[in-house]
Amino acid sequence: SVEGRLDEIRRCIGCNQGCAGMLERNRPIRCLINPIAGLDAQFDEPEALPRGARKKVLVVGGGPAGLEAARVAAALGHDVTQWERSDQLGGQLRTAWLMPKRANFETFVAFQIAALARLGVTTIFNKEASAAEIAAFGADRIILATGSTTTPMPVPGSGPVFTLPDALRAPDRLGAAVAVFDRTGEWGTLAALEHFADLGKAVTLFVPAASYAWRTTIYSTLANSRRLRERKVRIATLRAVRAFDGGTLEVEDLSTGEVARLSGFSALVAVDHNSADQALYLALRRAGLPVMQAGDNNAPRTALEATYQGHMAARAPFPVASGLTT
C-alpha cells in the first residue's frame, strides 16, 4: 500500500469455504481466492517462477475459473487471450454480489480484473466461441471455462416459479411471501434466505433433507441460523414442494407421504443443481486440439473448486507433441 499498489493485494472475502469448511471436514485448509494456500511447499507464486517458452493460450470464459486461468497463465509469461460471451467478467459471482452481505465477491473479481490488465491479457467481450473459431485461433493451450447453466425445476401449477439467479436479479417480482424449495444445500440459498428477509419479505424454506444448508460449514450456519431466527425465517425439513398455483403450495411430508396445502405464498423460488454443456469440449477433443476444462464446465460446484481448477490448468505442462490432448 505504501507504493500505491492496492489492486495487487489479495483481500480475504470472508467466504469460509476453503478455510473453515475444510477444517470442519478435517481436510487440509484451502482458500477460494488463493489456490496455492495450503500448497505453499509445492507451488511458488506464478510471478516468482522462471519464464519458459512463451506459449499462446486461449481462455474461453470469464467466470472464477477463467479469470484465475488467464491471470496465472499470463503471470507465467504466456500470451493470453480471453473470450467472454457477455459484456462483463465475473460469471456467476456477479449474481452473488447482488446481495449486499456477499459484496466481497466483487472485491475478488476486481482483484482478478486488475491483474489481467497489469499482465497484458487481451479480453474480448460478447464473443460466443465455436469449435471452428477456437481451432482457427491456433492456441497452444485452450482452457475451456464456460461455466454451467441454471437448471429450472419443473413445478406443476400456474404459480410464478423463479430460479435463484432470477429471484436475486428481480426481487420485487417475488411479492411479500416467498417460499424457497432447495435441493442443493448450498451457500447461495443460505445467503439468499437472509437477503430476502432483509428486503422485508416473509420467507419459508422447504428442504427434502433432514437439515438445511447441508453443503455449508457449521461455522457459517451457526451465525446464519441466529440471524434467520431473528428475521422469522421458517425452515421446514423433510419437505418437498409438489405444486404451486400462485397462492397455494402443495408440500409433501417425506417422512409420512402426506401432502399439505399451504396458502398465502406470492412466489416460489426453486433451487436445483446447475448443469454443464459438454458439446464444445467434446468437439474440441474430437478435433485433436489441446483443450482442458476448468470450473463448472468440468463439473458444476462452487467458486472454490472453479478457482483451483483454473489455477492448475494454467500451470499444467504443455503437450510435448502436436495433437495431444490434456
Secondary structure, 3 states (H helix, E strand, C coil): CCCCCHHHCCCCCCCCCCCHHHHHCCCCCCCCCCCCCCCCCCCCCHHHCCCCCCCEEEEECCCHHHHHHHHHHHHCCCEEEEECCCCCCCCCHHHHCCCHHHCHHHHHHHHHHHHHHHHCCEEECCCCCCHHHHHHHCCCEEEECCCCECCCCCCCCCCCEECHHHHHHCHHHHCCEEEEEECCCCHHHHHHHHHHHHCCCEEEEECCCCCCCCCCCHHHHHHHHHHHHHCCCEEECCEEEEEECCCEEEEEECCCCCEEEEECCCEEEEECCCECCCHHHHHHHHCCCCEEECHHHCCCCCHHHHHHHHHHHHHCCCCCCCCCCC
